[in-house]
Structures are given as structure tokens and as C-alpha cells.
Amino acid sequence: MIDLRVDERGRRRAAERARERGILIPTFAEMRDPSRIPSPIRDELRGIGLWDLHPRNLYRITWKNEPVKRGGGFGGVNVLEFPPALTGIRARVIALVGKWFPTGAHKVGATFGCLVPRLVTGQFDPTVHKAAWPSTGNYCRGGAYNSALLGCQSIAILPEGMSRERFEWLKGIATEVIATPGSESNVWEIFQKCKELQATRPDVVIFNQFDEPGNHLWHYAVTGPAMEEVLRAELGEDGRYAGVCLTSGSAGTLGCGDYLKERYPGSRIAVGESLQCPTLLQAGFGSHRIEGIGDKHVPWVHNVRNTDFVGAIDDEAPLRLIRLFNEPEGRKYLLRQGVPASLVERLDLVGISGAANLLLAVKFARYYELSERDLVLTVLTDSMELYGSRLQELREERGAYRETQAAADHERWLLGATTDHVLELTYRERKRVHNLKYFTWVEQMGKSAEELERQWYDWPEYWDRIHRQAEAIDELIREFNALVLRG
């Protein structure tokens, strides 16, 4: 569970810092339902850009921002639907859109779930501590951003091989940026840097998304209800919700699947990974190019016993799709295939990991032979706004994109996607995947084998206890804001 014991001295110091910076903190309830946000704050947001370093943008950590870059209000959940003309499957695929969060990715929400409980309890003192955010990209961006909004110093830790856009943006936001060896698959090198910081710098607090229950909780408490709203609006009388399809990454987003299974017990949770590094599928290892889904281990916050399906995505496929979706000849080809223009002009909302999520949804729908009645959910973590350099690299490496290439990519990677490299998890297969946590988290990172056993045998109560903490955190946030205003 998240430690919610209050350090009164630390809380007073944090509240003083918040008062100096004009900071108020939203509750989970306000992030789920922005109509709860006080009208003076909503009015103030009308003059603030979505990415601006302004503390009121904490209230924009929601799936319901108006999709504009400056001065927007709130509305419904931002979604994008992929029709059969694009996917080649009968089932409907609807994705929640991450671009319309501050920083352009929903990971800013996960970092809120990790940092704010420690801040409002006084366990994290922004006048003394530095927040370290280990990540393969978007999480450390979100952590550095929220740290800046909350008046905290931050350290961004990410592999040196990540996209240029990430590093350029972080230089102006984070207090310190540390580039570790390798690229997407080199998560262990990030962990090693965290251990080094813990041993040598007592002022550094590590917020490791892979083992922070606040990551899981934010998606359970905010992303899950957002998805439920979409289902209520879209299913109709005859529709069926089949499941949610998400690449693993830190496994935090999978918390939304826990929420949805409670409300739709027949639904499934499908988890994707790169075929070049099939850790869940085959206890395998390797290197891959799907930015945003670090691997070679099973995250501590992955509720494996609630996972139903694993699918591996060839890392070539998302790279092909981002060209199909963004190059002029690719878009012209899709229009000729009957893909609606209203969708084609918005395909830049699909980043590299979003393309992998879409491919997983297609494989999932084909495996379970889903029909027009069935609806599959997924998430677009970020958008092509963060990968312009990758497109340019592909152009330089492979040449101009032509219609023949667009036709081949669409046919091979979407219309021709098959059910190879997938696994429907039995009880024993789930236990095999869960047991992989031992080698990273117990042997190497100091977790207890007893807690690992509780995750499995004390199920689902272990996870339910985390889920029930959202209301307690909201009460602590309200107390903290009262301290800030009272002075």
C-alpha cells in the first residue's frame, strides 16, 4: 500500500512552499470529473497554455481537456476510433488520446499519483529533497514537469538512445538530466543509476514507476472511470465490451483494466510487448525500437493474476505504421481505401507505442473472433509531436515514402496481422509470469519474497487495498490545500 502516514513538520514546510508558489493540488475526484474544479480555477486556465509551467495546469491532469493548446476548458473524454477500413477487423477499436495532457502524454498523471501522496503527507519535503524519475521517456518528462509545478527539484533519468525531442525538452524543465547507456530495452541500467543515487545522495527520493503503487492507482482511479464513460456512451443496447489492450511498459496503465473488470466481469486485459524482447511470452530478452515500453522484467505493480492475454508486436510494425499514418503518400492511400478523412487527418495522434497498442488490439480481436458488436479499448500514450526526429531518420534511412510502400505496409502490418506470437494465459501461465518478478525485485532490488507471495495468494485483496486509498489521498489533498490557504 501507499504509505499515508503524516510527517507534520514536512507537511508544514511543503505547504509553505506551495503558498509561496501559489500552488493548489487537484483531487482524484476532480481529475475524474473536472466539473468539480472550482470555477475561479477554471476561469484562470482560460489564459494558460496546455504545456505552460503554471501550477494551475495540475488541474489539467485529466482525460477531459478541451483538445486545444491554449486556454481550453473541459469536455468529454478525448478518444479516437479506428474503423474496419483501417484495421481490417470487424470489432470497434477506441483509443483514449494522451496528447491533450500537459507534456503531451498521459504519464504526467502517473507521476502525480506517485509524488502527490508523499508531498501532502510531508514525507517528501520540496525544500530539501530532489525527485528522481527513472524512465524510458514520458514518465520522467511528466515527473520533471509536475516537480516544476509543485516547486520541487527534479532529476530525469532515461537511456541515451531515446528520441532527441525528449532530451531537448527536459533540458529546460528538469534540474538535472542523466542519460544512461542503451535505449528502450535498457531498463536495468536505469535501476542501477537509481541505486547509485540512493547510496550517495541522501537528498534524492526515487519515484520508480515500475514499483510505485501510485502509478497503478492513478490509472485505476482516473483512467478506468474515463474508459467506463466511453463504454456507457458507445456500447448501446447490443454492444459488448471485450477488453482493454495495452503494452506493458511500467504496467501502471493496466490499473484501468482492474477497474473495468470489476464493472464488466467478462472483459479481458491484454498485455503487449515487443517480439524482439518477449519477456512475458517466453521469459526472453533482447533489444527493440518501440519507445515507451521498457522491458526485460515484469513490473512490481503488474497485477499478473488479473491478466488474460499476452501478444508480441514486431518492432518493425509501429515504425511502418507511423510512416503510413503521417507521410503524405500514406495518407492519400488510406483515403483511397475508404478510411474517413476525419480520421486520417488525426492519425498524428498515434505515437510509436500507440501504434503498438493498436496492433495488439487487432491481434486480440482476431484471436477471439470479435464481431461488430464488440468494442476494444486501448490508449494512445503520446503523439507524433514527440517523434518528428524518428520520422526524419526513417526518411534518411529508407528514402521517400511511395504509394506502393503504403499499400504494402497497410496490407502486411494491419490487414494482414495474424494471431502468431500470442498466448491466452491459464492459471499456470499467469503464475509463471508473476514468478519472473522474483529475479528483478527480490534478488536485485531488495523487495521481500513474502510480499511477492501476498500479491499472488492474497488476491484480489492485496490490490483492493491500494485501490481503496484514492479517497484517503483525496482527503489528505484537501487538508493540504486548507493549510496552504490558511497560511
C-alpha positions in Angstrom: 0.0 0.0 0.0 1.0 3.7 -0.3 2.4 5.0 3.0 0.0 7.7 4.1 1.5 8.4 7.5 1.8 12.2 8.0 5.0 14.0 8.9 3.6 17.2 10.3 6.9 19.1 10.1 7.4 18.1 6.5 3.8 18.8 5.6 4.0 22.4 7.0 7.2 23.1 5.0 5.6 21.7 1.9 2.5 23.8 2.4 4.7 26.9 2.9 6.4 26.2 -0.4 3.0 25.7 -2.1 1.8 29.0 -0.6 4.9 30.9 -1.9 4.3 29.5 -5.4 0.5 29.8 -5.5 0.0 26.0 -5.7 -3.2 24.2 -5.1 -3.5 20.5 -5.8 -6.4 18.7 -7.5 -8.0 15.6 -6.1 -8.5 12.3 -7.9 -12.2 13.2 -7.9 -11.5 16.4 -9.7 -9.3 14.7 -12.3 -12.1 12.2 -13.0 -14.8 14.9 -13.1 -13.4 18.4 -13.9 -16.8 20.0 -13.3 -15.9 19.7 -9.6 -13.0 22.1 -10.1 -13.7 25.5 -8.5 -14.9 28.0 -11.2 -12.2 30.6 -10.4 -9.5 28.0 -11.3 -11.4 27.0 -14.5 -11.6 30.7 -15.4 -7.9 31.1 -14.7 -7.0 28.2 -17.0 -8.5 30.2 -20.0 -5.4 32.2 -20.1 -2.8 29.4 -19.7 -1.2 27.2 -22.3 -1.5 23.4 -22.0 2.2 22.9 -21.6 2.9 26.1 -19.7 4.9 25.8 -16.4 2.0 27.1 -14.4 0.7 25.4 -11.2 -2.9 25.6 -12.4 -2.0 23.1 -15.0 -2.1 20.5 -12.3 -5.9 20.7 -12.8 -5.4 19.7 -16.5 -4.2 16.2 -15.4 -7.3 14.7 -16.8 -8.5 12.8 -19.9 -11.2 15.5 -20.4 -9.2 18.6 -21.5 -10.5 20.5 -24.5 -8.2 19.5 -27.3 -6.5 22.8 -27.9 -3.0 24.0 -27.0 -4.0 27.1 -25.1 -6.9 28.3 -22.9 -9.1 25.3 -23.2 -11.8 24.2 -20.8 -13.1 20.7 -20.2 -15.4 18.4 -22.0 -15.8 14.7 -22.7 -13.0 12.0 -22.8 -10.7 12.6 -25.8 -10.9 9.5 -28.0 -10.1 8.2 -31.5 -11.9 5.3 -33.1 -10.2 3.1 -35.7 -12.7 1.6 -38.2 -12.6 -1.6 -40.2 -11.3 0.1 -43.3 -8.1 0.8 -41.4 -7.8 -2.2 -39.1 -9.3 -5.0 -41.2 -11.2 -6.4 -38.2 -14.9 -6.3 -37.6 -14.7 -5.1 -33.9 -14.6 -1.5 -33.0 -11.4 -0.2 -31.5 -11.5 3.0 -29.5 -8.4 4.7 -28.0 -8.1 7.3 -25.3 -5.9 10.1 -26.6 -2.9 11.1 -24.5 -1.7 14.2 -26.5 -4.1 16.5 -24.7 -2.4 16.2 -21.3 0.3 18.7 -20.2 3.6 17.4 -21.7 1.6 15.7 -24.5 1.5 12.3 -22.7 -0.7 10.8 -20.0 2.3 9.8 -18.0 2.0 13.1 -16.2 -0.9 11.5 -14.4 1.1 8.5 -13.2 3.8 10.8 -11.8 1.1 12.8 -10.0 -0.1 9.5 -8.4 3.5 8.8 -7.2 4.6 12.3 -6.0 1.5 13.9 -4.5 0.8 11.4 -1.7 4.3 11.9 -0.3 4.1 15.6 -0.8 0.7 16.1 1.1 1.8 13.8 3.9 5.1 15.7 4.3 7.2 12.6 3.5 8.6 14.5 0.6 9.9 17.9 1.5 10.4 20.1 -1.6 12.7 22.4 0.4 15.2 19.6 0.9 14.5 16.7 -1.4 15.0 16.2 -5.1 12.6 13.9 -7.0 14.3 11.4 -9.3 12.2 10.0 -12.2 13.7 6.8 -13.8 12.1 6.2 -17.2 12.5 5.4 -20.9 10.9 8.8 -21.7 7.4 10.1 -21.0 7.4 9.2 -17.3 10.5 11.3 -16.5 9.1 14.1 -18.6 5.9 14.0 -16.6 7.8 13.8 -13.4 10.0 16.8 -14.2 7.0 18.8 -15.3 5.0 18.1 -12.1 8.0 18.7 -9.9 8.4 22.1 -11.5 4.7 22.9 -11.0 4.9 21.7 -7.4 8.0 23.7 -6.6 10.3 20.6 -6.4 13.7 20.0 -7.9 13.9 17.0 -10.2 16.3 14.5 -11.8 15.3 12.9 -15.1 16.9 9.5 -15.7 16.5 8.0 -19.2 18.5 6.0 -21.8 20.8 8.0 -24.1 19.2 6.4 -27.1 15.7 7.9 -26.7 14.3 10.4 -29.1 16.0 13.8 -29.4 12.8 15.6 -28.6 12.7 14.1 -25.1 16.2 15.4 -24.2 15.8 18.8 -25.7 12.6 19.4 -23.7 13.9 18.1 -20.5 16.9 20.4 -20.5 14.6 23.3 -19.9 12.4 21.7 -17.2 14.4 19.2 -15.1 17.0 20.3 -12.6 19.3 17.6 -13.8 19.2 15.1 -16.7 21.1 11.8 -16.5 21.5 9.7 -19.7 22.1 6.0 -19.0 23.6 3.5 -21.5 21.4 1.9 -24.2 17.9 2.6 -25.4 14.4 1.3 -24.8 15.3 -2.2 -23.5 18.0 -1.0 -21.1 15.8 -0.6 -18.0 18.3 -2.3 -15.7 20.8 0.4 -16.4 18.3 2.9 -15.1 17.7 0.9 -12.0 21.5 0.8 -11.4 21.7 4.5 -11.6 18.9 4.8 -9.0 20.7 2.5 -6.6 23.8 4.7 -7.0 21.9 7.8 -6.3 20.3 6.3 -3.2 23.7 5.2 -1.9 25.4 8.6 -2.5 22.8 11.3 -2.3 20.5 11.3 0.7 18.5 14.2 -0.6 17.3 12.2 -3.6 13.9 10.4 -3.4 13.4 7.8 -6.2 10.0 7.6 -7.7 10.4 4.3 -9.7 7.3 3.9 -11.8 7.8 0.2 -12.1 7.3 -0.4 -8.3 5.3 2.7 -7.2 1.6 1.7 -6.4 0.6 5.3 -7.0 1.3 4.7 -10.7 -1.2 1.8 -10.7 -3.7 3.7 -8.5 -3.9 6.8 -10.7 -4.9 4.7 -13.7 -7.4 2.7 -11.6 -8.9 5.8 -10.2 -8.8 8.1 -13.2 -8.2 6.2 -16.5 -10.6 3.4 -15.6 -13.6 5.7 -14.9 -12.8 7.6 -18.1 -12.9 4.4 -20.1 -16.2 3.5 -18.3 -17.7 6.7 -19.5 -16.7 5.9 -23.1 -18.3 2.5 -22.8 -21.5 3.9 -21.5 -21.7 6.3 -24.4 -20.7 3.9 -27.1 -21.9 0.4 -26.3 -25.7 0.9 -26.8 -28.2 -1.9 -26.1 -26.5 -4.7 -28.1 -22.8 -3.8 -27.7 -20.3 -5.9 -25.8 -17.1 -4.7 -24.1 -14.4 -7.2 -24.9 -11.3 -5.9 -23.2 -8.5 -3.4 -22.9 -5.2 -3.8 -24.9 -2.1 -2.1 -23.6 1.6 -2.6 -24.0 3.2 -3.4 -20.7 5.7 -0.6 -20.1 5.6 0.1 -16.3 2.3 -1.7 -16.1 0.7 1.3 -14.5 -1.9 1.8 -17.2 -3.1 -1.7 -16.7 -4.7 -0.5 -13.5 -7.6 0.7 -15.6 -8.2 -2.9 -16.6 -8.6 -3.8 -12.9 -11.3 -1.1 -12.6 -13.1 -2.2 -15.7 -13.1 -5.9 -14.8 -14.9 -5.0 -11.6 -17.7 -3.4 -13.7 -17.5 -5.7 -16.7 -16.5 -9.1 -15.2 -16.5 -10.9 -18.6 -13.9 -8.5 -20.0 -10.3 -9.2 -20.5 -6.9 -7.5 -20.0 -4.4 -8.0 -22.9 -0.8 -7.0 -22.5 1.6 -6.4 -25.3 5.4 -6.4 -25.6 8.0 -6.4 -28.4 8.6 -9.6 -30.2 12.3 -8.7 -30.1 12.2 -8.9 -26.3 9.4 -11.4 -25.4 9.8 -11.4 -21.6 6.1 -12.2 -20.7 5.7 -14.5 -23.6 8.9 -16.6 -23.4 10.9 -15.2 -20.4 13.0 -13.8 -23.2 15.3 -10.8 -23.6 16.6 -8.5 -26.4 16.6 -5.0 -27.8 13.8 -3.3 -29.6 12.6 0.1 -31.0 9.1 0.6 -29.6 9.8 3.7 -27.5 7.8 3.8 -24.2 7.5 0.1 -23.3 10.7 -0.8 -21.2 11.1 -4.5 -20.7 13.4 -7.5 -19.7 11.4 -7.6 -16.4 7.9 -7.8 -15.0 7.0 -4.6 -13.2 6.3 -4.9 -9.5 2.9 -3.1 -10.0 1.7 -5.5 -12.7 -1.3 -7.4 -11.3 -0.4 -10.5 -13.3 -3.1 -12.7 -11.8 -5.7 -10.4 -13.5 -4.1 -10.6 -16.9 -5.7 -12.8 -19.6 -3.7 -12.4 -22.8 -0.2 -11.6 -24.0 0.7 -10.6 -27.5 4.1 -9.8 -29.0 4.5 -7.0 -31.6 7.3 -7.0 -34.2 9.1 -3.6 -33.6 9.2 -3.0 -37.3 5.4 -2.7 -37.4 4.9 0.5 -35.4 7.7 2.2 -37.4 6.0 1.2 -40.6 2.7 2.5 -39.3 3.9 5.9 -38.2 5.1 6.4 -41.8 1.8 5.1 -43.2 -0.1 7.4 -40.9 2.0 10.6 -41.3 3.6 10.6 -44.7 1.5 12.4 -47.4 1.5 9.4 -49.7 0.4 7.2 -46.9 -2.5 9.4 -46.0 -3.6 9.6 -49.7 -3.5 5.9 -49.9 -5.7 5.4 -46.8 -8.2 7.9 -48.1 -8.5 5.8 -51.3 -9.1 2.7 -49.2 -12.2 4.4 -47.6 -10.6 5.5 -44.3 -12.6 8.6 -43.3 -10.8 11.9 -43.9 -11.8 13.0 -40.3 -9.6 10.1 -39.0 -6.8 10.4 -41.5 -6.1 14.0 -40.6 -5.9 13.0 -36.9 -3.6 10.0 -37.2 -0.7 12.1 -35.9 -2.3 11.5 -32.5 -0.8 8.0 -32.7 2.8 7.8 -31.3 5.1 4.8 -31.6 3.7 2.9 -28.5 0.2 3.9 -29.6 0.7 2.1 -32.9 1.9 -0.9 -30.9 -1.3 -0.7 -28.8 -3.4 -0.6 -32.0 -1.7 -3.6 -33.4 -2.2 -5.5 -30.1 -5.9 -4.7 -30.3 -6.1 -6.1 -33.8 -4.4 -9.3 -32.8 -6.7 -9.6 -29.8 -9.8 -9.1 -31.9 -8.7 -11.7 -34.4 -7.8 -14.2 -31.7 -11.2 -14.0 -30.0 -13.0 -13.7 -33.3 -14.8 -10.5 -32.3 -17.7 -9.1 -34.2 -19.3 -5.8 -34.9 -21.0 -5.9 -31.5 -17.7 -6.0 -29.7 -15.7 -3.0 -28.6 -12.0 -3.0 -27.7 -10.3 -0.2 -25.7 -6.7 1.0 -25.8 -4.6 4.1 -25.2 -2.5 6.5 -27.2 0.1 7.4 -24.7 1.5 10.2 -26.7 1.6 11.5 -30.3 3.9 12.1 -33.2 4.7 15.5 -31.8 7.3 13.7 -29.8 8.8 11.7 -32.6 9.4 14.1 -35.5 13.1 13.2 -35.4 12.2 9.5 -35.8 10.3 10.2 -39.0 13.2 12.1 -40.4 15.6 9.3 -39.5 13.3 6.8 -41.4 13.2 9.1 -44.4 17.0 9.3 -44.5 17.5 5.6 -43.9 14.8 4.3 -46.3 14.1 7.0 -48.8 10.9 8.7 -49.9 7.6 7.1 -49.0 5.6 6.0 -52.0 2.1 4.7 -52.7 3.4 1.2 -53.3 5.1 1.2 -49.9 1.9 2.5 -48.2 -0.1 -0.3 -49.8 2.4 -2.9 -48.7 2.6 -1.6 -45.1 -1.2 -1.4 -44.7 -1.6 -4.9 -46.1 1.3 -6.5 -44.2 1.0 -4.9 -40.8 -2.7 -4.2 -40.2 -4.9 -6.0 -42.7 -2.6 -9.0 -42.6 -1.9 -9.0 -38.9 -2.2 -12.6 -37.6 -2.6 -14.3 -34.2 1.0 -15.5 -34.2 3.1 -14.8 -31.1 0.1 -14.6 -28.7 -0.7 -16.6 -25.6 -4.0 -16.9 -23.7 -3.0 -17.1 -20.1 -4.0 -20.1 -18.0 -3.6 -20.1 -14.2 -0.2 -21.7 -14.6 1.0 -19.3 -17.2 0.0 -16.4 -15.1 2.0 -17.9 -12.2 5.0 -18.3 -14.5 4.9 -14.6 -15.5 4.3 -13.5 -11.9 7.3 -15.5 -10.7 9.6 -13.6 -13.0 9.2 -10.7 -10.6 11.4 -12.5 -8.1 14.6 -12.2 -10.1 14.4 -8.4 -10.5 12.6 -7.3 -7.4 13.6 -9.7 -4.7 17.1 -10.7 -5.7 18.2 -7.4 -7.2 16.1 -4.6 -5.8 15.5 -5.7 -2.2 11.8 -6.4 -2.2 10.6 -9.2 0.1 9.6 -12.7 -1.2 6.8 -12.6 1.4 5.2 -9.6 -0.3 5.6 -11.2 -3.7 3.7 -14.2 -2.4 1.0 -11.9 -1.0 0.5 -10.3 -4.4 -0.4 -13.8 -5.7 -2.1 -15.6 -2.8 -3.7 -12.6 -1.1 -5.6 -11.8 -4.3 -7.5 -9.6 -5.1 -7.4 -8.1 -1.6 -3.8 -7.0 -2.0 -4.7 -4.8 -4.9 -8.1 -3.8 -3.5 -6.3 -2.2 -0.5 -4.4 0.0 -2.9 -7.5 0.9 -4.9 -9.3 2.0 -1.7 -6.6 4.5 -0.9 -7.8 7.0 -3.5 -10.4 8.6 -1.2 -7.9 8.8 1.7 -5.4 10.6 -0.6 -8.2 13.0 -1.7 -8.9 13.9 1.9 -5.2 14.5 2.5 -5.1 16.7 -0.5 -8.0 18.8 0.8 -6.3 19.1 4.2 -3.1 20.2 2.5 -4.9 22.8 0.4 -6.5 24.1 3.5 -3.1 24.6 5.1 -1.9 26.4 2.0 -4.9 28.8 2.0 -4.9 29.3 5.8 -1.3 30.5 5.9 
